[in-house]
Amino acid sequence: MSEKEAPGGTQTGAPAGVIQVGQWEEAGVARELGETWESRRGRRRWSNERYRMSLLLRKNLVPGEDLVDVGCGPGFYVPVYLDAVGPEHTYLVDQSSQMLAHCLAHYPSLKSKNLAQGPIYSLPFPSGRFDAVVNCDVLMHIPHYTKALKELFRVCNPSGGRVFLRVNLTEGRTYGDLPEGDNPDPGKIYWIAYGRTEFRKALEDLGPASIEVIDRICRKPLKRGGDTFVADAAIVVLTRGQARRPLRKGSLLGHLVHKAFTLGG
């Protein structure tokens, strides 16, 4: 399988043919997705959403603080976690055992006791357990995103903990390959860009927290099961309670200077 390409040349992230959640357990899917993402690690562009998330995490994670990546997939951000907080403080959750096995095989310093298989809707941790909660490229693929947001918010430390989200946003109404009815298929992989107003309302409903949106990182033309639609890649950071330190977002100028003085930039 090769990765499917959307109109305009934007690649979506999932291997072609993966349309059901259960397919993540098929042999080779985790390896293929991991290899695809790894091939892009060198794309140090300000307009690349994974690079921007990596920069944001490196600037704001603190050694010794506990972090959980919910929906970790093949572990694209794991090197950041290992460098920033250390293996003892890195926890991974994914509904696919194959994804977790891939992470453990490629990053052997991870602690197997810190890896958990399960759905995003019922995480196996007490409330307020983590100083940093990361969720990237997941909410746009599931039928009950508000329920997932509540669970991510629940396990975040209310005394200055942060939730880092990578989502797709759009103007106007939520759009894309949307869940249908009151009981949508839980096994289907959806493709959704959330309306900015709707998504912000869902964040505000979670409870007291400051909301930072790093929006319009790049535009992503997508097509899944219907009309072509344009999504804006965005990063959202929620800080519960009093922030322990200011959020360091970086700047385009700083990025360019860093690239200019970094070998291979």
DRENPA-3360 file (N, C-alpha, C; in nm, 2 decimals, always signed):
BEGIN
1 = MSEKEAPG = +0.08/-0.12/+0.00/+0.00/+0.00/+0.00/+0.09/+0.12/+0.00 ~ +0.04/+0.22/-0.07/+0.11/+0.35/-0.07/+0.02/+0.46/-0.01 ~ +0.08/+0.56/+0.04/+0.00/+0.66/+0.10/-0.09/+0.74/+0.00 ~ -0.22/+0.76/+0.03/-0.31/+0.82/-0.07/-0.28/+0.97/-0.07 ~ -0.29/+1.03/-0.19/-0.27/+1.17/-0.20/-0.40/+1.24/-0.24 ~ -0.42/+1.35/-0.16/-0.54/+1.43/-0.18/-0.53/+1.53/-0.30 ~ -0.64/+1.59/-0.35/-0.63/+1.69/-0.45/-0.53/+1.79/-0.41 ~ -0.45/+1.84/-0.51/-0.35/+1.94/-0.49/-0.22/+1.89/-0.43;
9 = GTQTGAPA = -0.21/+1.76/-0.42/-0.08/+1.70/-0.38/-0.06/+1.68/-0.23 ~ -0.16/+1.73/-0.15/-0.15/+1.71/+0.00/-0.17/+1.57/+0.04 ~ -0.08/+1.51/+0.11/-0.10/+1.37/+0.16/-0.16/+1.37/+0.29 ~ -0.25/+1.27/+0.31/-0.34/+1.27/+0.42/-0.28/+1.21/+0.55 ~ -0.19/+1.11/+0.54/-0.14/+1.05/+0.66/-0.17/+0.91/+0.68 ~ -0.28/+0.86/+0.62/-0.32/+0.72/+0.64/-0.28/+0.65/+0.51 ~ -0.23/+0.52/+0.52/-0.21/+0.44/+0.40/-0.34/+0.42/+0.32 ~ -0.33/+0.42/+0.19/-0.45/+0.40/+0.10/-0.51/+0.27/+0.14;
17 = GVIQVGQW = -0.64/+0.27/+0.15/-0.72/+0.15/+0.18/-0.75/+0.13/+0.33 ~ -0.69/+0.21/+0.41/-0.72/+0.20/+0.56/-0.84/+0.29/+0.58 ~ -0.96/+0.23/+0.59/-1.09/+0.31/+0.61/-1.16/+0.26/+0.74 ~ -1.11/+0.16/+0.80/-1.18/+0.10/+0.92/-1.08/+0.09/+1.03 ~ -1.12/+0.12/+1.16/-1.03/+0.12/+1.27/-0.96/-0.02/+1.29 ~ -1.03/-0.12/+1.26/-0.97/-0.26/+1.28/-0.86/-0.28/+1.19 ~ -0.84/-0.21/+1.08/-0.73/-0.23/+0.98/-0.60/-0.19/+1.04 ~ -0.60/-0.11/+1.15/-0.47/-0.07/+1.21/-0.40/-0.19/+1.27;
25 = EEAGVARE = -0.48/-0.30/+1.29/-0.42/-0.42/+1.35/-0.36/-0.51/+1.24 ~ -0.38/-0.48/+1.12/-0.33/-0.56/+1.01/-0.17/-0.55/+1.01 ~ -0.11/-0.67/+0.98/+0.03/-0.67/+0.97/+0.09/-0.57/+0.87 ~ +0.19/-0.50/+0.90/+0.25/-0.41/+0.81/+0.20/-0.27/+0.81 ~ +0.08/-0.24/+0.85/+0.02/-0.11/+0.85/+0.10/-0.01/+0.94 ~ +0.13/-0.05/+1.06/+0.20/+0.03/+1.15/+0.34/+0.06/+1.10 ~ +0.41/-0.04/+1.04/+0.54/-0.02/+0.98/+0.53/+0.07/+0.87 ~ +0.44/+0.06/+0.78/+0.43/+0.15/+0.66/+0.40/+0.29/+0.70;
33 = LGETWESR = +0.31/+0.31/+0.79/+0.28/+0.45/+0.83/+0.40/+0.51/+0.91 ~ +0.47/+0.43/+0.99/+0.59/+0.48/+1.06/+0.70/+0.52/+0.96 ~ +0.72/+0.44/+0.86/+0.82/+0.47/+0.76/+0.78/+0.59/+0.68 ~ +0.66/+0.61/+0.65/+0.61/+0.73/+0.58/+0.64/+0.85/+0.66 ~ +0.60/+0.85/+0.78/+0.62/+0.97/+0.87/+0.77/+0.99/+0.89 ~ +0.84/+0.89/+0.91/+0.99/+0.91/+0.93/+1.05/+0.97/+0.81 ~ +1.01/+0.94/+0.69/+1.06/+1.00/+0.57/+1.04/+1.15/+0.57 ~ +0.95/+1.20/+0.65/+0.92/+1.34/+0.65/+0.98/+1.42/+0.76;
41 = RGRRRWSN = +1.05/+1.35/+0.85/+1.11/+1.41/+0.97/+1.20/+1.53/+0.93 ~ +1.27/+1.52/+0.82/+1.36/+1.62/+0.78/+1.29/+1.75/+0.72 ~ +1.16/+1.75/+0.71/+1.09/+1.86/+0.65/+1.08/+1.97/+0.76 ~ +1.18/+2.05/+0.77/+1.18/+2.16/+0.87/+1.12/+2.29/+0.81 ~ +1.00/+2.28/+0.78/+0.93/+2.40/+0.72/+0.83/+2.46/+0.83 ~ +0.83/+2.59/+0.83/+0.73/+2.66/+0.93/+0.59/+2.62/+0.89 ~ +0.56/+2.58/+0.77/+0.43/+2.55/+0.72/+0.40/+2.40/+0.73 ~ +0.48/+2.33/+0.80/+0.46/+2.18/+0.82/+0.41/+2.16/+0.96;
49 = ERYRMSLL = +0.29/+2.11/+0.97/+0.22/+2.10/+1.10/+0.29/+2.00/+1.20 ~ +0.35/+1.89/+1.15/+0.42/+1.80/+1.24/+0.55/+1.87/+1.29 ~ +0.62/+1.94/+1.20/+0.74/+2.01/+1.25/+0.71/+2.11/+1.35 ~ +0.60/+2.19/+1.33/+0.56/+2.29/+1.42/+0.52/+2.24/+1.56 ~ +0.45/+2.12/+1.55/+0.42/+2.06/+1.68/+0.54/+2.01/+1.75 ~ +0.64/+1.95/+1.68/+0.76/+1.91/+1.74/+0.83/+2.03/+1.80 ~ +0.84/+2.14/+1.74/+0.90/+2.26/+1.79/+0.83/+2.31/+1.92 ~ +0.70/+2.31/+1.91/+0.62/+2.36/+2.03/+0.65/+2.27/+2.15;
57 = LRKNLVPG = +0.65/+2.14/+2.13/+0.67/+2.04/+2.24/+0.81/+2.06/+2.30 ~ +0.91/+2.07/+2.21/+1.05/+2.08/+2.26/+1.06/+2.21/+2.34 ~ +0.99/+2.32/+2.30/+1.01/+2.44/+2.38/+0.93/+2.44/+2.51 ~ +0.83/+2.35/+2.53/+0.75/+2.36/+2.64/+0.75/+2.24/+2.74 ~ +0.80/+2.13/+2.69/+0.80/+2.02/+2.78/+0.92/+2.03/+2.88 ~ +0.90/+1.98/+3.00/+1.00/+2.00/+3.11/+1.05/+1.86/+3.16 ~ +1.18/+1.84/+3.18/+1.23/+1.72/+3.23/+1.16/+1.68/+3.36 ~ +1.13/+1.55/+3.37/+1.07/+1.50/+3.49/+0.92/+1.51/+3.50;
65 = EDLVDVGC = +0.86/+1.59/+3.42/+0.71/+1.60/+3.42/+0.65/+1.49/+3.34 ~ +0.54/+1.43/+3.38/+0.48/+1.32/+3.32/+0.40/+1.36/+3.20 ~ +0.41/+1.29/+3.09/+0.34/+1.31/+2.96/+0.28/+1.19/+2.91 ~ +0.16/+1.21/+2.85/+0.09/+1.10/+2.78/+0.05/+1.14/+2.64 ~ +0.09/+1.06/+2.54/+0.04/+1.08/+2.40/-0.07/+0.98/+2.38 ~ -0.19/+1.03/+2.36/-0.31/+0.95/+2.34/-0.34/+0.94/+2.19 ~ -0.33/+0.82/+2.13/-0.34/+0.81/+1.99/-0.20/+0.83/+1.93 ~ -0.10/+0.76/+1.99/+0.04/+0.79/+1.95/+0.08/+0.74/+1.81;
73 = GPGFYVPV = +0.00/+0.65/+1.76/+0.03/+0.59/+1.63/+0.17/+0.53/+1.63 ~ +0.25/+0.54/+1.52/+0.38/+0.48/+1.51/+0.49/+0.56/+1.59 ~ +0.45/+0.66/+1.66/+0.55/+0.73/+1.75/+0.63/+0.84/+1.69 ~ +0.57/+0.92/+1.60/+0.65/+1.02/+1.54/+0.71/+1.12/+1.64 ~ +0.64/+1.15/+1.75/+0.69/+1.25/+1.84/+0.76/+1.18/+1.96 ~ +0.78/+1.05/+1.96/+0.84/+0.99/+2.07/+0.99/+1.04/+2.09 ~ +1.07/+1.06/+1.99/+1.20/+1.11/+2.01/+1.20/+1.25/+2.09 ~ +1.10/+1.33/+2.06/+1.09/+1.45/+2.13/+1.06/+1.43/+2.28;
81 = YLDAVGPE = +0.97/+1.33/+2.31/+0.94/+1.30/+2.45/+1.06/+1.25/+2.52 ~ +1.13/+1.15/+2.46/+1.25/+1.09/+2.52/+1.36/+1.19/+2.56 ~ +1.38/+1.29/+2.46/+1.47/+1.40/+2.49/+1.43/+1.49/+2.60 ~ +1.30/+1.53/+2.59/+1.25/+1.64/+2.68/+1.21/+1.59/+2.82 ~ +1.14/+1.48/+2.83/+1.10/+1.44/+2.97/+1.16/+1.31/+3.02 ~ +1.21/+1.23/+2.92/+1.28/+1.11/+2.96/+1.18/+0.99/+2.95 ~ +1.24/+0.87/+2.93/+1.15/+0.75/+2.91/+1.07/+0.71/+3.03 ~ +1.11/+0.74/+3.15/+1.03/+0.70/+3.27/+0.90/+0.79/+3.28;
89 = HTYLVDQS = +0.91/+0.90/+3.22/+0.79/+1.00/+3.23/+0.71/+1.00/+3.10 ~ +0.74/+0.91/+3.00/+0.67/+0.91/+2.87/+0.57/+0.79/+2.88 ~ +0.44/+0.82/+2.85/+0.34/+0.73/+2.85/+0.27/+0.73/+2.71 ~ +0.24/+0.62/+2.65/+0.17/+0.61/+2.52/+0.04/+0.53/+2.53 ~ -0.06/+0.58/+2.46/-0.19/+0.51/+2.45/-0.23/+0.50/+2.31 ~ -0.27/+0.39/+2.26/-0.32/+0.37/+2.13/-0.42/+0.25/+2.13 ~ -0.52/+0.26/+2.04/-0.62/+0.15/+2.04/-0.56/+0.03/+1.96 ~ -0.45/+0.05/+1.89/-0.39/-0.05/+1.81/-0.27/-0.11/+1.88;
97 = SQMLAHCL = -0.27/-0.24/+1.91/-0.15/-0.31/+1.97/-0.03/-0.30/+1.87 ~ -0.06/-0.30/+1.74/+0.05/-0.30/+1.64/+0.13/-0.17/+1.65 ~ +0.05/-0.06/+1.67/+0.12/+0.07/+1.68/+0.21/+0.08/+1.80 ~ +0.16/+0.03/+1.92/+0.24/+0.03/+2.04/+0.36/-0.06/+2.02 ~ +0.34/-0.18/+1.96/+0.46/-0.27/+1.94/+0.56/-0.20/+1.85 ~ +0.52/-0.13/+1.75/+0.61/-0.06/+1.66/+0.69/+0.04/+1.74 ~ +0.62/+0.12/+1.82/+0.69/+0.22/+1.91/+0.80/+0.16/+1.99 ~ +0.76/+0.05/+2.06/+0.85/-0.02/+2.15/+0.97/-0.08/+2.08;
105 = AHYPSLKS = +0.95/-0.13/+1.95/+1.06/-0.19/+1.88/+1.16/-0.08/+1.83 ~ +1.10/+0.04/+1.79/+1.19/+0.14/+1.73/+1.25/+0.23/+1.84 ~ +1.19/+0.23/+1.96/+1.24/+0.32/+2.07/+1.25/+0.23/+2.19 ~ +1.35/+0.15/+2.20/+1.36/+0.05/+2.31/+1.38/+0.11/+2.45 ~ +1.41/+0.23/+2.46/+1.43/+0.29/+2.59/+1.29/+0.32/+2.65 ~ +1.18/+0.31/+2.57/+1.05/+0.33/+2.63/+1.03/+0.22/+2.73 ~ +0.94/+0.25/+2.83/+0.91/+0.15/+2.94/+0.78/+0.09/+2.90 ~ +0.78/-0.05/+2.88/+0.66/-0.12/+2.84/+0.55/-0.10/+2.94;
113 = KNLAQGPI = +0.58/-0.08/+3.06/+0.47/-0.06/+3.16/+0.40/+0.07/+3.14 ~ +0.46/+0.16/+3.07/+0.40/+0.29/+3.04/+0.32/+0.30/+2.91 ~ +0.30/+0.18/+2.85/+0.22/+0.17/+2.72/+0.09/+0.10/+2.75 ~ -0.02/+0.16/+2.70/-0.15/+0.11/+2.73/-0.23/+0.10/+2.60 ~ -0.30/-0.01/+2.57/-0.39/-0.02/+2.46/-0.53/+0.01/+2.51 ~ -0.60/+0.09/+2.43/-0.74/+0.12/+2.47/-0.79/+0.24/+2.39 ~ -0.92/+0.27/+2.40/-0.99/+0.38/+2.33/-0.96/+0.51/+2.40 ~ -0.97/+0.62/+2.32/-0.95/+0.75/+2.37/-1.06/+0.79/+2.47;
121 = YSLPFPSG = -1.18/+0.73/+2.46/-1.29/+0.77/+2.54/-1.29/+0.72/+2.68 ~ -1.20/+0.63/+2.72/-1.19/+0.58/+2.86/-1.04/+0.55/+2.89 ~ -0.97/+0.65/+2.92/-0.83/+0.63/+2.95/-0.80/+0.57/+3.09 ~ -0.70/+0.48/+3.10/-0.68/+0.40/+3.22/-0.60/+0.48/+3.32 ~ -0.63/+0.61/+3.35/-0.55/+0.69/+3.44/-0.65/+0.77/+3.53 ~ -0.60/+0.80/+3.65/-0.68/+0.89/+3.74/-0.69/+1.03/+3.69 ~ -0.78/+1.10/+3.73/-0.80/+1.24/+3.69/-0.68/+1.32/+3.74 ~ -0.64/+1.41/+3.65/-0.52/+1.50/+3.68/-0.39/+1.44/+3.68;
129 = RFDAVVNC = -0.38/+1.32/+3.62/-0.25/+1.24/+3.63/-0.13/+1.30/+3.56 ~ -0.15/+1.38/+3.45/-0.04/+1.41/+3.36/-0.02/+1.56/+3.35 ~ +0.11/+1.60/+3.35/+0.14/+1.74/+3.33/+0.13/+1.79/+3.19 ~ +0.14/+1.70/+3.09/+0.12/+1.72/+2.95/+0.05/+1.61/+2.89 ~ -0.06/+1.64/+2.81/-0.14/+1.55/+2.74/-0.13/+1.59/+2.59 ~ -0.09/+1.49/+2.51/-0.07/+1.52/+2.36/-0.17/+1.44/+2.28 ~ -0.23/+1.50/+2.18/-0.33/+1.43/+2.10/-0.32/+1.49/+1.96 ~ -0.26/+1.42/+1.87/-0.23/+1.47/+1.73/-0.30/+1.39/+1.62;
137 = DVLMHIPH = -0.37/+1.46/+1.54/-0.43/+1.39/+1.42/-0.52/+1.28/+1.45 ~ -0.60/+1.29/+1.56/-0.69/+1.19/+1.60/-0.84/+1.24/+1.60 ~ -0.86/+1.36/+1.66/-1.00/+1.41/+1.67/-1.07/+1.42/+1.54 ~ -1.00/+1.45/+1.43/-1.07/+1.46/+1.30/-1.11/+1.33/+1.24 ~ -1.07/+1.21/+1.31/-1.10/+1.08/+1.25/-1.20/+1.00/+1.33 ~ -1.26/+1.06/+1.44/-1.34/+0.98/+1.53/-1.48/+1.04/+1.54 ~ -1.58/+0.96/+1.57/-1.72/+1.01/+1.57/-1.77/+1.10/+1.69 ~ -1.70/+1.09/+1.80/-1.74/+1.16/+1.92/-1.63/+1.24/+1.98;
145 = YTKALKEL = -1.60/+1.35/+1.91/-1.48/+1.43/+1.95/-1.50/+1.50/+2.08 ~ -1.62/+1.54/+2.11/-1.64/+1.62/+2.24/-1.62/+1.52/+2.36 ~ -1.66/+1.40/+2.34/-1.64/+1.30/+2.45/-1.49/+1.27/+2.47 ~ -1.42/+1.27/+2.36/-1.27/+1.25/+2.36/-1.20/+1.37/+2.43 ~ -1.24/+1.49/+2.39/-1.19/+1.61/+2.46/-1.20/+1.61/+2.61 ~ -1.32/+1.57/+2.65/-1.35/+1.56/+2.80/-1.25/+1.47/+2.87 ~ -1.22/+1.36/+2.80/-1.13/+1.26/+2.86/-0.99/+1.31/+2.87 ~ -0.95/+1.37/+2.76/-0.81/+1.43/+2.76/-0.80/+1.54/+2.86;
153 = FRVCNPSG = -0.90/+1.62/+2.88/-0.90/+1.73/+2.98/-0.90/+1.67/+3.12 ~ -0.97/+1.56/+3.14/-0.98/+1.50/+3.27/-0.85/+1.45/+3.32 ~ -0.76/+1.39/+3.24/-0.64/+1.33/+3.29/-0.53/+1.44/+3.29 ~ -0.56/+1.56/+3.25/-0.46/+1.67/+3.26/-0.46/+1.73/+3.40 ~ -0.34/+1.76/+3.45/-0.32/+1.82/+3.58/-0.39/+1.95/+3.59 ~ -0.49/+1.97/+3.68/-0.56/+2.10/+3.69/-0.47/+2.22/+3.74 ~ -0.35/+2.19/+3.79/-0.26/+2.29/+3.84/-0.16/+2.33/+3.74 ~ -0.20/+2.38/+3.63/-0.10/+2.42/+3.53/-0.07/+2.32/+3.42;
161 = GRVFLRVN = -0.13/+2.21/+3.42/-0.11/+2.11/+3.31/-0.16/+2.16/+3.18 ~ -0.10/+2.10/+3.07/-0.14/+2.15/+2.94/-0.18/+2.03/+2.85 ~ -0.28/+2.06/+2.76/-0.32/+1.96/+2.66/-0.28/+2.02/+2.52 ~ -0.21/+1.95/+2.44/-0.16/+1.99/+2.31/-0.24/+1.91/+2.21 ~ -0.31/+1.98/+2.12/-0.40/+1.91/+2.02/-0.35/+1.96/+1.88 ~ -0.35/+1.86/+1.79/-0.33/+1.89/+1.65/-0.46/+1.86/+1.57 ~ -0.52/+1.96/+1.52/-0.66/+1.94/+1.46/-0.66/+2.01/+1.32 ~ -0.77/+1.98/+1.25/-0.80/+2.06/+1.13/-0.92/+2.14/+1.15;
169 = LTEGRTYG = -0.91/+2.27/+1.12/-1.02/+2.37/+1.14/-1.06/+2.43/+1.00 ~ -1.18/+2.48/+1.00/-1.23/+2.54/+0.88/-1.33/+2.66/+0.91 ~ -1.35/+2.74/+0.81/-1.45/+2.85/+0.83/-1.59/+2.79/+0.83 ~ -1.69/+2.86/+0.89/-1.82/+2.82/+0.88/-1.85/+2.69/+0.96 ~ -1.93/+2.60/+0.90/-1.97/+2.48/+0.97/-1.87/+2.37/+0.96 ~ -1.88/+2.28/+1.05/-1.79/+2.16/+1.05/-1.82/+2.08/+0.92 ~ -1.71/+2.04/+0.85/-1.73/+1.98/+0.72/-1.64/+1.86/+0.70 ~ -1.68/+1.78/+0.60/-1.60/+1.66/+0.57/-1.68/+1.54/+0.56;
177 = DLPEGDNP = -1.62/+1.43/+0.59/-1.68/+1.29/+0.59/-1.74/+1.28/+0.74 ~ -1.86/+1.32/+0.76/-1.91/+1.34/+0.90/-1.98/+1.21/+0.95 ~ -1.98/+1.19/+1.08/-2.06/+1.08/+1.14/-2.21/+1.11/+1.11 ~ -2.28/+1.00/+1.09/-2.43/+1.02/+1.06/-2.51/+0.96/+1.18 ~ -2.62/+1.04/+1.21/-2.71/+0.99/+1.31/-2.66/+0.99/+1.45 ~ -2.75/+0.94/+1.55/-2.71/+0.94/+1.69/-2.61/+0.83/+1.72 ~ -2.60/+0.73/+1.64/-2.51/+0.61/+1.67/-2.43/+0.59/+1.55 ~ -2.33/+0.67/+1.52/-2.24/+0.65/+1.41/-2.15/+0.53/+1.42;
185 = DPGKIYWI = -2.11/+0.48/+1.31/-2.02/+0.36/+1.31/-1.89/+0.39/+1.38 ~ -1.87/+0.32/+1.50/-1.75/+0.35/+1.57/-1.62/+0.29/+1.51 ~ -1.64/+0.20/+1.41/-1.53/+0.14/+1.35/-1.48/+0.21/+1.22 ~ -1.54/+0.32/+1.18/-1.50/+0.39/+1.06/-1.40/+0.50/+1.09 ~ -1.31/+0.52/+1.00/-1.22/+0.63/+1.01/-1.28/+0.75/+0.94 ~ -1.31/+0.86/+1.01/-1.37/+0.98/+0.95/-1.26/+1.08/+0.91 ~ -1.30/+1.18/+0.83/-1.21/+1.28/+0.78/-1.29/+1.41/+0.80 ~ -1.25/+1.49/+0.91/-1.34/+1.60/+0.95/-1.25/+1.73/+0.97;
193 = AYGRTEFR = -1.30/+1.84/+0.92/-1.25/+1.97/+0.96/-1.35/+2.04/+1.04 ~ -1.32/+2.08/+1.17/-1.42/+2.13/+1.26/-1.43/+2.28/+1.24 ~ -1.55/+2.33/+1.24/-1.58/+2.47/+1.23/-1.51/+2.54/+1.35 ~ -1.45/+2.65/+1.33/-1.37/+2.72/+1.44/-1.47/+2.76/+1.55 ~ -1.58/+2.81/+1.53/-1.67/+2.85/+1.63/-1.72/+2.73/+1.71 ~ -1.76/+2.62/+1.64/-1.80/+2.50/+1.71/-1.69/+2.44/+1.80 ~ -1.57/+2.43/+1.74/-1.46/+2.37/+1.82/-1.43/+2.45/+1.94 ~ -1.42/+2.58/+1.93/-1.39/+2.67/+2.04/-1.50/+2.65/+2.15;
201 = KALEDLGP = -1.62/+2.64/+2.11/-1.73/+2.62/+2.21/-1.71/+2.49/+2.28 ~ -1.67/+2.39/+2.21/-1.64/+2.26/+2.27/-1.53/+2.27/+2.37 ~ -1.43/+2.35/+2.34/-1.31/+2.37/+2.43/-1.36/+2.44/+2.56 ~ -1.43/+2.55/+2.54/-1.48/+2.63/+2.65/-1.57/+2.55/+2.74 ~ -1.65/+2.46/+2.69/-1.74/+2.38/+2.77/-1.66/+2.28/+2.86 ~ -1.53/+2.25/+2.84/-1.46/+2.16/+2.92/-1.44/+2.20/+3.06 ~ -1.43/+2.34/+3.08/-1.40/+2.39/+3.22/-1.30/+2.50/+3.21 ~ -1.26/+2.55/+3.33/-1.17/+2.66/+3.33/-1.03/+2.63/+3.27;
209 = ASIEVIDR = -0.99/+2.70/+3.17/-0.86/+2.68/+3.10/-0.84/+2.80/+3.01 ~ -0.71/+2.83/+2.99/-0.68/+2.93/+2.88/-0.66/+2.85/+2.75 ~ -0.70/+2.91/+2.64/-0.70/+2.85/+2.51/-0.61/+2.93/+2.42 ~ -0.51/+2.86/+2.36/-0.42/+2.92/+2.26/-0.43/+2.85/+2.13 ~ -0.46/+2.92/+2.02/-0.48/+2.85/+1.89/-0.37/+2.90/+1.80 ~ -0.29/+2.81/+1.75/-0.19/+2.84/+1.64/-0.25/+2.80/+1.51 ~ -0.31/+2.89/+1.44/-0.40/+2.85/+1.33/-0.34/+2.87/+1.20 ~ -0.40/+2.81/+1.09/-0.36/+2.83/+0.95/-0.21/+2.80/+0.93;
217 = ICRKPLKR = -0.16/+2.69/+0.99/-0.02/+2.66/+0.97/+0.00/+2.62/+0.82 ~ -0.09/+2.55/+0.76/-0.10/+2.53/+0.62/-0.24/+2.49/+0.58 ~ -0.27/+2.50/+0.45/-0.40/+2.46/+0.40/-0.39/+2.32/+0.34 ~ -0.49/+2.24/+0.37/-0.49/+2.10/+0.33/-0.62/+2.07/+0.25 ~ -0.61/+2.06/+0.12/-0.72/+2.01/+0.04/-0.74/+1.86/+0.06 ~ -0.86/+1.82/+0.10/-0.88/+1.68/+0.13/-1.01/+1.64/+0.06 ~ -1.02/+1.51/+0.03/-1.14/+1.46/-0.03/-1.17/+1.32/+0.03 ~ -1.28/+1.30/+0.10/-1.31/+1.17/+0.16/-1.46/+1.15/+0.14;
225 = GGDTFVAD = -1.50/+1.07/+0.05/-1.63/+1.02/+0.04/-1.73/+1.13/-0.01 ~ -1.68/+1.24/-0.07/-1.77/+1.34/-0.11/-1.70/+1.46/-0.18 ~ -1.75/+1.58/-0.15/-1.69/+1.70/-0.20/-1.55/+1.72/-0.15 ~ -1.47/+1.79/-0.23/-1.34/+1.83/-0.19/-1.36/+1.95/-0.09 ~ -1.28/+1.95/+0.02/-1.30/+2.06/+0.11/-1.16/+2.10/+0.16 ~ -1.14/+2.23/+0.21/-1.01/+2.28/+0.25/-1.01/+2.29/+0.40 ~ -0.91/+2.23/+0.46/-0.89/+2.23/+0.60/-0.76/+2.31/+0.63 ~ -0.77/+2.39/+0.74/-0.65/+2.46/+0.79/-0.59/+2.38/+0.91;
233 = AAIVVLTR = -0.46/+2.34/+0.89/-0.39/+2.27/+1.00/-0.37/+2.37/+1.12 ~ -0.40/+2.32/+1.24/-0.39/+2.41/+1.35/-0.34/+2.33/+1.47 ~ -0.28/+2.40/+1.57/-0.25/+2.34/+1.70/-0.32/+2.42/+1.81 ~ -0.38/+2.35/+1.90/-0.45/+2.41/+2.01/-0.38/+2.37/+2.14 ~ -0.36/+2.46/+2.23/-0.30/+2.43/+2.36/-0.40/+2.48/+2.47 ~ -0.44/+2.39/+2.55/-0.52/+2.43/+2.67/-0.43/+2.42/+2.79 ~ -0.44/+2.52/+2.88/-0.37/+2.53/+3.00/-0.47/+2.53/+3.12 ~ -0.47/+2.43/+3.20/-0.56/+2.42/+3.31/-0.51/+2.49/+3.43;
241 = GQARRPLR = -0.59/+2.58/+3.49/-0.55/+2.65/+3.61/-0.44/+2.75/+3.58 ~ -0.36/+2.79/+3.68/-0.26/+2.89/+3.66/-0.14/+2.83/+3.59 ~ -0.10/+2.89/+3.48/+0.01/+2.84/+3.40/+0.14/+2.84/+3.49 ~ +0.22/+2.74/+3.48/+0.35/+2.73/+3.55/+0.45/+2.81/+3.49 ~ +0.44/+2.83/+3.36/+0.53/+2.91/+3.28/+0.46/+2.96/+3.15 ~ +0.51/+3.06/+3.09/+0.45/+3.11/+2.97/+0.46/+3.01/+2.85 ~ +0.36/+3.00/+2.77/+0.37/+2.91/+2.65/+0.47/+2.97/+2.55 ~ +0.57/+2.90/+2.51/+0.67/+2.94/+2.42/+0.63/+2.89/+2.28;
249 = KGSLLGHL = +0.59/+2.98/+2.19/+0.54/+2.94/+2.06/+0.64/+2.95/+1.95 ~ +0.75/+3.03/+1.97/+0.84/+3.05/+1.87/+0.80/+3.15/+1.77 ~ +0.88/+3.18/+1.67/+0.85/+3.27/+1.56/+0.91/+3.23/+1.43 ~ +0.86/+3.28/+1.32/+0.91/+3.25/+1.19/+1.06/+3.30/+1.18 ~ +1.08/+3.42/+1.24/+1.22/+3.47/+1.23/+1.31/+3.38/+1.31 ~ +1.27/+3.34/+1.43/+1.36/+3.26/+1.51/+1.38/+3.12/+1.44 ~ +1.28/+3.07/+1.37/+1.29/+2.95/+1.30/+1.40/+2.96/+1.18 ~ +1.39/+3.07/+1.11/+1.48/+3.09/+1.00/+1.62/+3.11/+1.04;
257 = VHKAFTLG = +1.64/+3.18/+1.15/+1.78/+3.20/+1.21/+1.83/+3.07/+1.25 ~ +1.75/+2.99/+1.32/+1.79/+2.85/+1.37/+1.83/+2.77/+1.25 ~ +1.75/+2.76/+1.14/+1.79/+2.68/+1.02/+1.92/+2.73/+0.96 ~ +1.94/+2.86/+0.96/+2.05/+2.92/+0.89/+2.18/+2.88/+0.96 ~ +2.18/+2.86/+1.09/+2.30/+2.82/+1.17/+2.30/+2.68/+1.21 ~ +2.21/+2.60/+1.16/+2.21/+2.45/+1.19/+2.26/+2.37/+1.07 ~ +2.35/+2.29/+1.09/+2.40/+2.20/+0.98/+2.29/+2.12/+0.92 ~ +2.28/+2.12/+0.79/+2.17/+2.05/+0.72/+2.04/+2.12/+0.72;
265 = G = +2.03/+2.25/+0.77/+1.91/+2.32/+0.77/+1.86/+2.36/+0.64;
% end
